[in-house]
């Protein structure tokens, strides 16, 4: 899965948030690729909580702007999280 190229944010606060989101994404991808052990729910949930916190910060920074980009950020992140979430069956 390739991540689409996105323009770098102009706002310094958004750059910091983007860096944290990319670190969360990288952590999720490492969990997904590690075939030596099962993905533990607490590992994914810890990263999910970090993700939610970053999305809240993006919403706070972008208050008053159109919601389209915020929604896309959340959708993209939630999709990645869903792709690697452990099977709870």
N, C-alpha and C positions, 0 to 999 in steps of 0.2 A: 504494500500500500504506500503510495507516494503522497506526501503532504504537498498540497498546492502552494505555489509561491504566493506569499502575501507581502504587501508593502509594510515596511517598518513603521511603527507608530511614530508620530511626530512628538507626542507628549512624553516626557521623561517618565512619568508615573506609569503610563501604558507600556513603555519599554521594559520597565522592571517587572510588571505583571506578565508580559509576554515571556520574559526570561524564566520566570517561575513556572508558567504554563508549559513551556518547552521542557523544563526539567521534569515536571510531572509526567508529561508524555513519554519522555525517554525512560523514566522509571517503569511505567506501564509496559512499554515495549520490551524492556529487559525481562520483566516478569513473564511476559508472553513467550519470549524466545527461550527461556531457561527450561529445557526439557528434563532436567535432572530431578526436579521436584514439582509437586503439585502447587498450583497457585493457592495461597491461603487467603481466605476471606478477609482477615484482619489487615493483610498487606494492601489489598485492593481498597478496602474501606478507608484506610488511613490516607491513601492517595486521593480517593474520591472526596474526602473531607477537605483536603488541601485545594482540590479543584473548585469545589463550591465556594470556598473562601476567596479564591482569585476571581471567580465570576462576580461575586458580590462587590469586590473592589473595582472591577471593570465597570459595573453598573454605576457605582458611586462616582467614578471619574467621568463617565459619559452621561451623567444626569442632564436631561434636557435635550439630548441628541436623539435622532431617530433610532429606534430599537433594532433595526435590521441587522447590524453588525454584531450587537450583543447576542442576539438570538443565534446567529451563525456560530459564534464562538462557543456557546453552550452546546449547540447541536453537535458540532464537530467533536468536542471533548467528550460528551456523553456517549457518542457513537464508539469512540475508541475504548472507553471504559466498558461498554456493553460487550465489545468484541473479545475482551480478555477476562471478563468476570468469570469466576469459577462456577461450575455447574452445581446448583444447590439441590438437585434431585436426589 
